[in-house]
Each structure stands twice: as structure tokens, then as C-alpha cells.
Amino acid sequence: MRVYVSGPVSGRVDLNRPAFERAARLLAAWGHDPVSPFDTSPYHPEKEWIDYMLDDIPAMLECDAVAVLPGWIFSRGARIEVILAWALGMKIVMLGRLRP
């Protein structure tokens, strides 16, 4: 299953990259194909928040499910991703509940 990882980035230490990397490793170990926004939209100092969202949403739409990291509810971008995934009928799971 192709799984998009969604979670807080802005305002987090190191943009919360370690949490996304751990999630991707865990998903891969469970046999899933993880998709991280850090892979679909690499950091560039001139990019704005909307630029990242415009890169990440199409990548999310190519996935079967969305796995959310802790704190996602406090992230404007993650909330948008989850609402869109829900509206489109995608599977949404808390990362700790996704199993092989």
C-alpha cells in the first residue's frame, strides 16, 4: 500500500524531519511504500508554504492511505491534507494504528 505521511512541519525543530524519516522507515518495514513530503517537495529557502502544499497534495493523491503523525491536528497543512483525504474517501490512520 502506498502511504503518504502527514504531520506538522512549520515551527518544528529541523522541520520535524526526523519524525517523518522514522515514519517512512517503519512503513517500509511493514511492507508499505511510504511517501514523505520531504521527498516530494525538498526544502528551498525561497519557497513559501503554499509552494510546498502545491507539491505535496498531488503526491498525496497518488497514495492509497494517509498516515498522520502526532501533532497533525495543530498543523494547518496536515489538517488540509487530512480533510482532503477524508473528502475523497482515502484511508486515514494514526501512524501507531497502521499495521502490515
Secondary structure as the mmCIF struct_conf table of DSSP 4:
data_model
#
loop_
_struct_conf.conf_type_id
_struct_conf.id
_struct_conf.beg_label_comp_id
_struct_conf.beg_label_asym_id
_struct_conf.beg_label_seq_id
_struct_conf.end_label_comp_id
_struct_conf.end_label_asym_id
_struct_conf.end_label_seq_id
STRN STRN1 ARG A 2 SER A 6
TURN_TY1_P TURN_TY1_P1 SER A 10 GLY A 11
BEND BEND1 ARG A 12 ARG A 12
HELX_RH_3T_P HELX_RH_3T_P1 VAL A 13 ASN A 16
HELX_RH_AL_P HELX_RH_AL_P1 ARG A 17 ALA A 29
TURN_TY1_P TURN_TY1_P2 TRP A 30 GLY A 31
STRN STRN2 ASP A 33 VAL A 35
HELX_RH_AL_P HELX_RH_AL_P2 PRO A 37 THR A 40
BEND BEND2 SER A 41 SER A 41
TURN_TY1_P TURN_TY1_P3 PRO A 45 GLU A 46
HELX_RH_AL_P HELX_RH_AL_P3 TRP A 49 LEU A 61
TURN_TY1_P TURN_TY1_P4 GLU A 62 GLU A 62
BEND BEND3 CYS A 63 ASP A 64
STRN STRN3 ALA A 65 VAL A 68
HELX_LH_PP_P HELX_LH_PP_P1 LEU A 69 LEU A 69
TURN_TY1_P TURN_TY1_P5 PRO A 70 GLY A 71
HELX_RH_3T_P HELX_RH_3T_P2 TRP A 72 PHE A 74
HELX_RH_AL_P HELX_RH_AL_P4 ARG A 76 ALA A 87
TURN_TY1_P TURN_TY1_P6 LEU A 88 GLY A 89
STRN STRN4 LYS A 91 MET A 94
HELX_RH_3T_P HELX_RH_3T_P3 LEU A 95 ARG A 97
#
